[in-house]
Amino acid sequence: MRPILKWAGGKAKLAGQIADAFHEPCGGTYFEPFLGSGAVYLALKERGHIASAVLADANPKLVEVHLAVRDAVDDVLAEIEALPKEDWRERYYDIRELYNLGPCSGPRHAARFIWLNRAGFNGLYRENRSGRFNVPIGRYTRLSIPDEARIRAVSEALASAEVICADFESVIDRAREGDQVYCDPPYVPLSPTARFTGYCSLPFDLPEQKRLARIAQKAALRGARVVLSNHDLPVVRNELYPTARGFEHVARPRVARAISRAARSRQRVAEVIAAIGPLADDEAA
Ligand SMILES: C[S@@+](CC[C@H](N)C(=O)[O-])C[C@H]1O[C@@H](n2cnc3c(N)ncnc32)[C@H](O)[C@@H]1O
């Protein structure tokens, strides 16, 4: 099942390899603390791998979209229907202004968010320092909004899930024996100048990456299996997720990504899917 939103770093294409890294369907609770568009949850749910789920992201405006799609899908569809179609290019900046005026939750917010995600440049989500969404208009010739069937299917897939706005630590801390956690944080940059912090107002620098690795290892020691993705860089393999601390490097896929702001510069970049747990006490250095 395809997600409604385009999201930077979206993992729809890696869902099969992520499922393999878990080894088996989730018998306990599935946690996804860096939810983004929900591409991985939706793919694993469709395969029947997930019964109970906790889905979270630190971006409150994104989380409100998932909540409205889950709880008020008819109203979200009606609000989308009322947004511009043929004249979308002339109306883009009006809709962006209305979005910034609010509301910041509910069906109207969700519809405007989805519309801007499709009409704005490259599906980017970026806010200025005062929290105003400031992405310019996209270069598309046609506006493509997900159809009703897809939005209803996503709503149904979210129906049984707990969806919250939270920092990853409080979410992963809930994982216990038999649970699965998939972590897709903002990636370690490929070069010092390639920094991308556009998802939400919080930075995700090396100390944050290290905090995540520590929290993942603790969850593994409690009996959970944790799968993480990141760029395939020496600092990721050797410092963040080293085999000496119980991490396995289960796959190293090459993925086409738009790594710069220029829409046409999609390049293949190497990523690593790491996994840890369940661990016995003496397995963690
Ligand atoms: C690479 S994206 C996830 C993409 C997702 N896997 C998908 O397929 O769409 C990373 C996400 O982490 C969220 N994020 C950033 N810092 C966070 C934090 N401290 N705790 C939880 N989520 C965070 C961002 O808002 C963003 O949606």
The ligand as a Gaussian input file, in Angstrom:
#p B3LYP/6-31G(d) Opt

LIG

0 1
 C       13.966000       9.757000       7.219000
 S       12.458000      10.414000       7.831000
 C       11.472000       8.964000       7.991000
 C       10.905000       8.547000       6.683000
 C        9.976000       7.349000       6.767000
 N       10.682000       6.113000       7.036000
 C        9.177000       7.183000       5.481000
 O        9.274000       6.132000       4.811000
 O        8.465000       8.130000       5.105000
 C       12.855000      10.832000       9.497000
 C       11.690000      11.312000      10.355000
 O       12.170000      11.485000      11.698000
 C       11.477000      12.562000      12.317000
 N       12.302000      13.014000      13.470000
 C       13.350000      13.865000      13.492000
 N       13.859000      13.957000      14.736000
 C       13.118000      13.131000      15.530000
 C       13.156000      12.767000      16.919000
 N       14.065000      13.284000      17.772000
 N       12.248000      11.856000      17.379000
 C       11.299000      11.342000      16.542000
 N       11.215000      11.661000      15.211000
 C       12.117000      12.530000      14.719000
 C       11.305000      13.573000      11.201000
 O       10.212000      14.442000      11.455000
 C       11.091000      12.655000       9.957000
 O        9.723000      12.478000       9.662000

